[in-house]
Amino acid sequence: MAEEYSGSNITVLEGLEAVRVRPAMYIGSTDTRGLHHLVWEVIDNSIDEALAGFCTHIEIEVLPGNGIRVTDNGRGIPTDIHPKEHIGTIEVVMTKLHAGGKFDSNSYKVSAGLHGVGVSCVNALSDKLIVRVRRNGRVVEQEFARGVPQGPQKDIGESDGSTGTTVEFYPDGTIFSETVYDYDVLRTRIREVAYLMSGLRLSLTDRRNPENIQTESFCFPGGVSDFVRFIDEHRTPLFDAPIHLVITDGQYPLEVAMWYNDSYSENFYSFVNNVNTYDGGTHVTGFKTALTRVITKYSADNMPKGKKNITITSDDIREGLTAVIAIKVSQPQFEGQTKRKLGNSEIASYVNSAFGAKLDEFFNENPKLIAMIIDKVAGAAIAREAAHRARDLARRRSPLEGGGLPGKLADCSSRHPEECELFIVEGDSAGGSAKTGRDRHFQAILPLRGKILNVEKVRVDRMLESEAIRDLANAIGCGIGQEFKIEKLRYHKIIIMTDADVDGSHIQTLLLTFFFRHMRPLVDNGHVFLAQPPLYKLTSGKKHEEYLFSDDERNQAIARLPEGAKYEVQRYKGLGEMNADELAETTMQPERRVMKQCHVEDAMLADQVFSMLMGEEVKPRRKFIEDNAYKVMDKLDI
Ligand code: 0RA
């Protein structure tokens, strides 16, 4: 077949060969991230068709063998054939680098670095890819292998009258180190797209296990406003519905939804051309500038009685604010190591003026709402000023300054942070064992008595009144929040060591919440770990001793013992039951221990979990901690 069809376009094949030689240059990586990137590329083409107004439904199926099938009800890729070249539009779209769905008229396509390298890359990196187009009453199909057409496009019959495009592909296992699709990763992104493309229906079906087919469908008429509701699902809102502003008449289409809640954190998610800009950028800067300016303008007339002389700051204005900012930019420039930050400088002033004007107009028409917001912002300002005064009087210095190292800290002797480790240990008795068992050259111990403060429920000022929090911050050395300086980090490994029980997992969650909210770079840079103490010790005879970390391991170890051997299993209920040597051997020595590194792959999920776990609604929290704390941490990959 391949010989018969002597692909007329040699340069095209050379182009795709380049993708196969250096796949990471085109799709970022060949790990699980790259594997999923292929799906985003294919979906992007259907999204473009929806943006053009011709597609209302996109169906994504995960097939046995980890193939992906994306079907849309758009116009369908044109099925005409170039009279001289004998090459069809389908083949051009599938084999020409950077020819996106609609060639160069693709004005909102995201440039390389995120999505937008083109579906031809997916083709190059797939063992097999089939395109099936319904158009003009016919069904036309073409098949490729590693980017090479396996024949010309074929008319395979009459269509049912509908139009659309189906792309089915099987990633090349010799290119990807991971070939198994993660349903949750697909689902999170597909749901996100559904929020960003209000009214578009996206369905996801997992057909890998024929006995257990999973399917979900997402469609959000409220768009980003529904998105904000979802993010704040477990928080208490200040007013009924998010403020939703849509700007279609400006130079760049822009949409903002924002809502205040009774928490103390600010929570922004920003998107450019439907792609998450995790690190913000000029669109977020413009948003913040406008927000401060407009709210400050209204504050003069709306300050609560007797509080007129309070000065509000931009931090006060953003306390408890959740917002989604989505903009379309034709030539986006992405910055930073991971290209997750919008760099176009003209966007800051555009968003500042366009969004600012719209927000001003909105508040003008909704005086009650702005009055409520000012009241809340004033509350934040008053609390901040009061806390500040009280602290100044008590200490006359910032709580994180001049505190020196906490008395409870048993520091290590090394002054090279790269090799240093800080163990945060639950309880004084385990702390004592850890101090005895450690290698004092590079291992420092900070015992924690009882639970630390739930930082989700208090303002920064109150938080800093907690001695345990101050001890932690002083030991780590970087400060907190916006003043956090990763260069000052005193230990490159911060290891949380708690009992393997419900209390222990609660303490883990409290500490992780603190790190996530106030020392985020610590988490993002992979400095946070969870120690994994053994659950059991198996002893058999005089010689045989084994530490086991799960019920499975215990059962397997018992099964491995010689027939009839006598044995004893000790269950460790807490760290305190191990002596110093045991603790060091099983949980602390780098050669022997098992640790989990904490990542936050999905900041939004983490935020939701923390706001739910730590928030006001007691019922879901209790149940969640009791049933699931471990599972969720695994899922979050924390
Ligand atoms: C080229 C031209 C037109 C549509 C498309 C490509 C197209 C590509 C993809 C890829 C996935 N789904 C797609 N849907 C459409 C315009 C066709 C016309 O003018 O009728």
Boltz pocket constraint, residues with backbone or C-beta under 6 A from the ligand:
constraints:
  - pocket:
      binder: B
      contacts: [[A, 42], [A, 45], [A, 46], [A, 49], [A, 72], [A, 74], [A, 75], [A, 76], [A, 77], [A, 78], [A, 89], [A, 93], [A, 100], [A, 101], [A, 102], [A, 103], [A, 165]]
      max_distance: 6.0
